[in-house]
């Protein structure tokens, strides 16, 4: 059994990370030429699983797969087990174990997840983490490892060193955090009075001071927090016969958004790994979410549009048309955009937007003789983060069914706090009591009239106003990917 962990003293928030989901990992592996295990029938290991906020929703949504999470925080593991038992999810196990001592199950696993671990542990644990990935992964398995990166991490590391000096000798987490936040306020004030500091440490000090306690304590004030250059991480992985596959966010590897001069300079670098490192230099990247696979596997470093024909696609697209030119401008999440005049592409993107949050089969978006055109366009859209690709899209309802239903996990989460996990493995914040109460009622047994009757006593509004509010809320839940399809 593992020794007591600092995560017992300050429990880390339990939440889902969409970039770690087997659907994302399998999709990227497919694009780069691997044959990954299907998310519907795979084995997943999470290192540093905390209270199960990431792994448990995966297990609930993929009942044909098996999941194991390990962590040294006994409090977190106990909470994960209690939540699992209350939901009756039988395909996930949580173990109180350290990375150093854990031995992978016989037969290995298809996906290893280590989110928020690698930079935050001692060197010997980092070595063991990579060795464990190499030993545990199936032949076409994929490991996800996130870490703080350089050169962007330099200002934050400087602040960490100052704060370590400032809180030296303090033992209680609360005392450390109060003192550290006070010092950050001083730095922020100094930045307001000094133009040079305002450009460097001042903004970073303000960002850190806004972090919630758990993130602030375990990241900023952690004894271990080593940022590293991409080439250093690749070398560490290679020492364990692992190779870089991709970033978990495909758009992060693209250069199209850079100025022309920078694109041309990067285009002269033929080695894709060296090009990745220079991209980090130019973007001053401070965080990476890298995927690894076995070193002996041949990879296609230039994803082929034809591989999209077997995938599905989704995207929260909006659009506006220019009647004079016939061109249509599409916008997605995070400012992603594309303008096209190609009728077939316009039709496909509008269909994708209309279907959101559900996904559409790419093969059904165009006749067979036009499919190559659609695949090439969607690959460009994916590179721009305008759409999402899936090998195993989530089953969601784009509209509220007659008897609206959310997952048992989301209903339970709504009784415990503001953040609930959607079927797309993202978090949705319910910032008022009305929204949280509504979600707890959506178990598929009530039609809208019954839901209204349950909400009315505490709603503080008339029936017509309440009915309108319910309609708007259900629409929001559907757009977020929280509503399950009609079970009838």
N, C-alpha and C positions, 0 to 999 in steps of 0.2 A: 504493500500500500504506500502511496506517495506521501511525502512529508507535507506539513501545512504550507499552504500557498498564500502569497499576498492577495490573491484573488478571493480568498476566504474573508479577508478583512474588508475589502471593497469589491463587491460583486460586479462583474462586468455586465453591461446590458445584453440581454438575449435578443438577437434580431437576425433576420435573413439577409444573405448577400447573393443577389441574383447572379453575379459573375462566377460564383462557385458551383452553381447548379449543374448536375450531370448533363442536362440538355445543352447548356452553353459549352461545356468542355467537349462533349461529343461532337457538337456542330463544328467547332474549330478544328478538332482532330480530323474530321471528315474533309474539311476544306483543304487541309495540308497533306492529304493523301493517306491517312491512317484508316484502319477499320476498327473503330472503338466499339466497346460493348454498348448495346442499346440502353438508354436510361431506364426503360421499363423492366429490364432484367439485368441488373448490374450489382456490383458490390462496392460499397463506398466506405472509406475510412476518413474520419476527421480528427486531426491532431490539434488539441487545444479547442475542444468543442464548447467549453463554457457550459451554460445552462441549457443547451440544446436548441437555442433559437434559430440556428441555421440548419441543423441536421434533422430535427423533428418534422418541420414542414415538408422536407424532401421525402422522408419516410412515409408520411401520411399521404402524400400525393403520388407516390410510386410504390404501391403495395406489393408489386412483384419483385422488388429489389430489396437488398439487405444493407443495413447501415450500422456502423460502430463508431462511437465517439469516445475519445479519451481526454482526460484533463486532470491536473493535479489539485484543482480546487474541489474539496469534498462538498462544500456548500453548493457549488454549481452542479455537481453530479447528482447530489440528492434532489435538487430542484428539477433537473432534467428527468430523473427517474419518476418523480412524483407526477410530473406533467404527463409523461408517457403513459403511466398507469391509469391516470384519470381519463385519458382519451382512448385507452384500449388499443394503442398502436403496438403491434406485435413484431414488427420487422426491424426494430432498432434497439440497440443496447448501448448503455453508457457505462464506462468503466473508469474508476478512480485509479489512474495509472500515469506514469511519466513517460515521455518520449524515450528516455534512456533505457527504461526497463521493458517497454512494451514489445512483444513479439507478434508479428502479423498473423492472421488466421491461415490455416493450411489452405493452399490453393490461391492465396493472394487476394488482391482486390483490383478493381478496374479503375477506380478514381481515388486519389488521396487529396484531401483538402487541408491546407495549413494557412489559415487566414489570420494575420496579426500575430505570428509566432516567430518567424525566422530572425527578424531584427531585434527581437525583444528577449532573447535567451542567450546564455553564454556560448562561447565558441564550440565547446564539446557537444552541446545540445544541437547546435546548427549542423554539425557534422553528422550526428546521429539521425537528425531529421532527414537529411538527404540520403543517407545510407538506408534508412527505413523505406523511403520512397522507392529506391532502386530494388530493394529486396521484396517489397510488397506488390509492386505493380505487375499486372498481367502483361503479356507480350505487347499489346497495343494500348496499355493503360496510360492514363494521363494524371499528372500531379499538378495541383495549383499551389503556388507559394507566393505570398505577398511579402513585401519588405520595403523599408524606407530607402530611397535612392538618392544618389548624388549625381550632379552637383546641386540640385535644388534643395537638398536637405542640410546644406551647410549653415544657413542662418538659424534654422531651428536647433541644430546641434550646438551652436554657440550659446543659444539661450538655455539649453538643457545644462550645459556646463556651468553657467552662471547660477542657475537655480539650484544645482547640486551643491555648490559652495554655500549658497544662501541658507539652505535648510539642513546643512550638515549638523549632525548631533540630535536632530529631532526624530522621534520615534513614531509618534501617533500619526496616522494618515491625515486626520483632520487638521492637526497642527501644521504638518508639512504643506498641505494644500492652501491653508489660509495664508501662511507666510509667503509661499510662492506666488499666489495671486496678488498679494500686496506688492511684491517686487515687480511683477509685470505691470502693475498700474504705474509704478514709478518710471519704468522704461517707456511706457506709452506716453506719459506726460513729458518725458525728456525728448521723445520723438517730435512732439508738437512744438518744442522750443528749438529744435535743431534740424535743419533741412537735411543734412546728410543722414542722421539717424532715422529720420522719418522715411527715408528711402530704403533702409536696410532692416534693422531690428525692430523698429517701431511697429510696422504693420504686422509682423509675425508675432510680436508680443501681444497685440490686441487679439489676434486669432486664437492664440493659445489660451488666453484668459477667458474666452467664451466657451471652451470645451467643458462638457459635463464632467462631474467629479471622477467618474470611473475612467474615462478616456484621459483626463488630465493626470490622474494618479498613476495609471499603468503605462502610459505612453511618455508624457513629458517628464514625470518624476521617477520613472523606472530606473532601477540600477543598471539595467542592460537596455541599450537602444543603439544598435549599430547600423547607420546608413551605409550603403556600399554602392559602388559603381556597377553598372550592368555587366561589364566585362569581368568583374570580380565574381559576381554571382554565377555567371556562365562557367567560369573556371572551377568554382567550387562544385558545381553540378557535374562537370566533366570528370572530376576526380572520382565520382561515384558512378561513372558510366551512364550519365544522364545528359540529355541535350535539350536546348531551348526549342520549344515548339512554336509558341505564339504568346502574345499578350492576351489576357482574358477579355480585354476590350479591343477588338480588331481595329477600330478607328484610331487607337493610340499609336499604331504602327505606320500610319499613313503620313505622307508628306504634302498632299495636295493643298492643305490649308496654309502652308508656309509661303513666304514671298518667293518669286521666281528664282532669284539669285540663290537662295538656300536650297530650293528644289534641285536646281542644276548641280550644285556642289555635292549634294547627297547622291545624286544620280551617277556621279563618277566613282562611287565606292561600290565595288562589285561584291564584296563580302557582306552578306545580309546581317550578320551579327555585328560586324564593325559599323555598318550603317546604323543599326539600332543604337549603338553607343553614341555615335555622333548626333543622332536625333535627340538623345537625352541631353547632350551638351547644349544644343541649340534651343531646346524647350525648357531647360533648367528643371528637368523632371525631379520630383521629390518622392514619388511613390510608384511602385511597380507591382503588377499582379501577373506573374509569369507562369506559363504552363511548360511542364517538362515531360519528356518521354524517354524511353530507352535509347541509348546512343547509337545502337546498331541499326535503327530503323531508317530507311530512306524516306526523306521528306520532299515534298514539292513546295519549294519556297514561294512559288507564284501560284496562288489558288486559281483553279480553272473554273470559268463560269459554268461549264457543263456539270460540275459537281452539285450545283444548286438544284438541278432538275428533280432530285429525290428529296428535297427539303421542303419545309413550309416557311412562310414569311408572315410577319405581322408588323404593324407600325401605327402610331397615333398621328396619322397624317391629316393636315389641313391644306386647302389649296385655294388659289385665286387665278382667274383666267384673264388673259389679254385678248380681247375680241379681235383686235386689228391683226395681231401676229398669229393668233391661234395657239400661242405658247401658254403653258400652265406652270405656275410656281407652286411647288409643294414645300411645306414646312413640317418639321417633326419636333421631337423633344430636344431640349438643350440648344436650340438655335440652328439645328441641321436644316439644310434646304437644298432644293434642286429645281431647276427650270428646264422644261423640255417641250418640244413641239411634236414629238413622235406619238402618233395616235395610239399605237399599241401600248407603249409605255404609260401614256396618260391613263388609259383605261385600266391597266393593271394596278397602278398606284392608287387610283380612286377606289377600286375594289378593295384594296388592302386597307385604306383608310375607313371605308364604310364598315368593314368587318371587325375593326378593332373593338375590344381587345383580343378577339379570336384570331386565329391564324388561318391562312389559306394555303392549300397545296400549290406550289409553284408550277407543277406540271399541268395544272388545270387553268392557269391564267392565260394561256395562249394555245393556238393550234400547234401541232407537233413541228410544222415547218417554220414557225415563228418563235419557238421556245428558246432558241439560242439567243435571240435578241433580248428577250425578257430576262434571261439568266445573266447576261452581261450587264444589263442596266441595274438589276437588283444587286449584283456584286458591288457596283459602284455606289449604290445607295447604302449598302451595308458598311462599306468602307467609310462613308461619310456619317455613319450612325443615324441615318434617316429611317432605316427599317431594321428589324431583328430577324435572324434566321434561326430555324429550329429543326432538329432531327426528331424531337418529341414535344410538340407544342402542348401547352396546358389546355385542359378542357375548361373553358369559361363560357359564360353567356354574355353576349353583347347587349342584351336587353333584360329587364327584370321579368322572369317567368311569372305565371299566375300565382304560384306559391314560391316566393323568393327564398333562396337557400344559400347560405355560406358554409364554409367548412366548420366542423366541430372545434378545430383549433382556433379559428378566428373568433368564434362565439366565446370561447373561454378567454382568449386574450382580451376581448372587449370588457370582460368583467374585472380585469386585473390592471389595465392601464390604457393609454391612448393609442399605442401602436399595435396594429393587427397585420398579419401576414396574408398577402393576396395569393391567388392561385398561380400568379406569375413569379412567385418567390420574391416579391418586393414588399416593402413596408408601406402601409397606409395609416396616416395619423388621423385619429378621430378626436378632435379637439373640444368636443362638448358632450355633455351627458346625454343629449338627445340622440346623437349619432351612435354612441356606445350602446345605449339601451336598444336602439333599433337593430343593431347587429346581433345582439343576444337573442332577439326574437326570430331571426331568419333561419329556422331549422327545417323549412319545407313543409310544415304542417299548417301554416296559416296563409290565407289569401290576404289581399290588401285590406279588405274590410276588417278582418280579424286583427291584423297588425295595427290598424288605426284604433280599434277598440282598446288594445293593450296600451297604446301610447297616450291616448286621450287624457286620462286622469292627471298625468304629470306634465303634459305638454305646455300648458299655459297659453293656448291659442284656440281659436274657434275651429269647427270641423272643416270648413272649406280651406282655411289657412293651413291646417294640419295636413289635409289631403295634398295640397300643393307642395308642402315641405317634404312629405313622404316621397312624392314623385321625383322631386329634385334629388333627394338623398339616394334613392334607389338608382337613379341615372348615374350619379357620381360613383356609387359602389360598382356598378356595371363597368363604367369606363376605367376604373382602377383595376379591374380583373378580379374582383372579390366574389362575384356571383357564380354559382355553379349552374350548369345547364339544367333544364327542366328534367326531373327524374321520371316523369310519366311518359 
